[in-house]
C-alpha cells in the first residue's frame, strides 16, 4: 500500500495546516530563533503568531515562563517608548 502524501494528511489546526505543514512551520521557527536569548526567542515567536503553549513547547519550557518573558518584554518596550528626549 502506498503512503499518503503530505497533502492527504489530516488538518492539525483551525488554520487549515496539515500535520506535516505544522511540523515544518515549527522547524522553521526553531531555526530562526536558534542561539538567541530567550527573551528574543519569545518575542519573535509571539510576533509570528505562536500561542504561549506552542512557544513553551518549542523552547522546552513552561507556559508560565513564556508568559513572564512576554510580560517583561512588553514592560521593557513600554518603558523604552516613554523616555524623554535629551534637552528637556
Secondary structure, DSSP 8 states (H G I E B T S, - for coil): -----GGGS-B-STT--BHHHHHHHHHHHHHHHTTS-HHHHHHHHHHTT--HHHHHHHHTS-HHHHHHHHHHHHHHHHHHHT---TT-
